Amino acid sequence: MRILRALTYDIVLVFLFAAIGRVSHGEDLSRIGATAWPFLMATIVGSLVASWRQGAWWVQGLTVWAITVVGGIVLRLVSGDTAAPTFILITTAVLALFLIGWRALLRKRIAAGD
């Protein structure tokens, strides 16, 4: 998996995660960057680490996911924002679905010969 393709997919999905969160709370999408930035920074780091590890697709997915969740929450807290336990749980679940899920779907397509 090429790093730029994986990083692009990861970034798009983090923006989608932030957009879904903002919309579900009735917030304006014009400030999506304020919601997404901690997770984007962590995703970039996670994608770089995963590309250096050169493991199986699921190892790369777990690596990006773990670094994105932990790093994003930490950056969010350090910047003065909050992270309620329910936010952490939802963030963990949604980002697992997004960041591991697209890799699983791609692997399934490759295995099927599509």
C-alpha positions in Angstrom: 0.0 0.0 0.0 1.5 3.3 -1.0 1.9 5.8 1.8 0.3 8.7 -0.1 -2.8 6.8 -1.0 -3.2 5.4 2.5 -2.6 8.9 4.0 -5.1 10.5 1.7 -7.8 7.9 2.6 -7.0 8.3 6.3 -7.2 12.1 6.1 -10.5 12.1 4.2 -12.0 9.7 6.8 -10.8 11.8 9.7 -12.5 14.8 8.1 -15.7 12.7 7.6 -15.5 11.7 11.3 -15.2 15.4 12.3 -18.1 16.4 10.0 -20.4 13.6 11.3 -19.6 14.7 14.9 -20.3 18.4 14.2 -23.5 17.7 12.3 -24.8 15.2 14.9 -24.4 18.0 17.5 -26.0 20.7 15.3 -22.7 22.6 14.9 -21.6 24.5 11.8 -19.3 22.7 9.4 -17.3 25.9 8.7 -15.3 25.1 11.9 -14.6 21.5 10.9 -10.9 22.2 11.1 -11.1 23.1 14.7 -12.6 19.7 15.4 -10.4 17.7 13.0 -6.9 19.1 13.5 -5.8 17.0 16.6 -6.8 13.8 14.9 -5.3 14.9 11.5 -2.0 15.5 13.1 -2.1 12.2 14.9 -3.2 10.4 11.7 -0.3 11.8 9.8 2.1 10.4 12.4 0.2 7.1 12.5 0.3 6.7 8.8 4.1 7.4 8.7 4.7 4.9 11.5 2.6 2.3 9.8 4.4 2.8 6.5 7.7 2.3 8.2 6.6 -0.9 9.9 5.7 -2.6 6.6 3.4 -5.1 8.4 0.2 -6.8 7.2 -2.7 -4.5 6.3 -4.4 -5.1 9.7 -1.2 -4.3 11.6 -0.9 -1.0 9.6 -4.6 -0.3 10.3 -4.3 -1.0 14.0 -1.2 1.2 14.2 -2.8 4.2 12.4 -6.0 3.8 14.5 -4.2 3.5 17.9 -2.0 6.5 17.2 -4.8 8.6 15.8 -7.1 8.0 18.8 -4.5 8.4 21.5 -2.7 11.2 19.8 -5.9 13.0 18.8 -7.3 12.9 22.3 -4.1 14.0 23.9 -3.7 16.9 21.5 -7.3 17.8 22.0 -6.9 17.9 25.8 -3.5 19.7 25.7 -5.1 22.4 23.5 -7.7 23.1 26.2 -10.6 21.2 24.7 -12.6 18.5 26.5 -12.9 14.7 25.9 -15.8 13.2 27.9 -15.7 9.4 28.3 -18.5 9.0 25.8 -16.6 11.1 23.2 -13.6 8.9 23.7 -15.6 5.7 23.2 -17.4 7.0 20.1 -14.1 8.3 18.7 -12.5 5.0 19.3 -15.3 3.0 17.6 -15.8 5.3 14.6 -12.1 5.7 13.9 -11.6 1.9 14.1 -14.4 1.4 11.6 -13.0 4.1 9.3 -9.2 3.6 9.6 -9.2 -0.2 9.8 -12.3 -0.7 7.7 -11.1 0.8 4.4 -8.0 -1.4 4.6 -10.1 -4.5 5.1 -12.4 -3.6 2.2 -9.4 -3.0 -0.1 -7.8 -6.3 1.0 -11.1 -8.1 0.3 -11.3 -6.5 -3.2 -7.7 -7.5 -3.9 -8.3 -11.0 -2.8 -11.4 -11.3 -4.9 -9.4 -10.2 -7.9 -11.4 -7.0 -8.6 
